[in-house]
Amino acid sequence: MTLVIGAIADDFTGATDLANNLVRAGMRCVQVLGVPQEAIPLDEVDAVVVALKSRSTPVDQAVNDSLAALDWLNSRGVRQVFFKYCSTFDSTDVGNIGPVADALLEQMAASQTVMVPAFPANGRTVYQGHLFVGDRLLNESGMQHHPLNPMTDADLVRVLGRQTRHAVGLAARPVLARGAKATRDHLQALAEQGVRHVICDTLDESDLGVLAEALVDYPLVTGGSGLGQSLPEQYRRRGWLDEVSEPGRLAPAHGSALILSGSCSRATLEQVTLFLEDHPGVSVDPLAFAEGSAHLQEVLTFARERLASGGPVLVYASADPERVRQAQAALGVEQAGELVEQAMGQLARTLVDEGVGRLIVAGGETSGAVVSALGIRQLRIGGQIDPGVPWTQAPLANRSAMLSLALKSGNFGGTDFFTHAFTVLDTLTEGRGNA
């Protein structure tokens, strides 16, 4: 069997975001969490997305983990590799997007790749190399306050230029407007000039279609998940991909409903506020976690009581930037984040063992902690909740029913995401995986 596309994603929710778009475009997709150490059944699978936790790790670790994922995908005969990062290009001036892309290119003996972070369906667009979130430049969108990767510059050519020693170029909108051949010719001309990385303008879905056609033969493409919705059609045109009925089918969901939110993005803060108007929730405090286990037990008691009444219940560390800064000042940035992630992982493991079967996790780092705590290694990708966020299901060793799990990037989803998600899940019965 030959895999058509193999993706290397730098966080868990980003991996699910891409897998969601591949499924919606007709590909049978499995998401694996970390480079598999055991056999993964890949019969009747078109795409594999390897989810790493490399967005905010030290550069050397991110590179090594990504190269290990590349080796695993190449051993499965993958046709095209996709390095997936966030549509807001989350990275610092030292990495990790540039160094990982450089390492992958070198390992694959490829001369050039593209950067296509845009996801127009979610309001992420690129014009003249500048990334917009809705109608705001990236550095005015709230991302300038990100606790781990603050984005203070919207010019991606400039941002990437600080992360790589290689030349960075631009495929601007007027080039894309002339079609796929003109875009390929432009990329080739840049390659002949020694340009190794090309930021691609993208304003709408038609631009993604042009780029997919122009890039289908590239060994390595990089970007957000938007490009993932356009590539499958090009694979079909090449005869690499068959038509598949219901690639995102899921089994019925069972168990009580829980939300764990660690994201401090503006979108998630709004979602938390709206949910709390009509549903129970409890806030967690990293400063209290640092003092011992009492706070965790208080949160567990609160959650158990509300789950017994039917739920859903929300446990959230989401807070405004000032509260986050206060915790980071007292504990240090890394320790504050680690305390929350560890607590969310413990909460998930305990409450799933006690009967939670429908679980939403908001935030990439929190999602990584939760799936690690639960020992999840593989996800079946199902129907979409909001653009970029599907329901998934995972087998667990200690229960017969699958765990229904939604992993949400912090900036994704409508204001009513949490309540809407459970409504969508109720419609996802066997044979209706793309509802």
Order of alpha helices (4+ residues) and beta strands (2+ residues): beta-alpha-beta-beta-alpha-beta-alpha-beta-beta-beta-beta-alpha-beta-alpha-alpha-beta-alpha-beta-alpha-beta-alpha-beta-alpha-alpha-beta-alpha-alpha-beta-alpha-beta-beta-beta-alpha
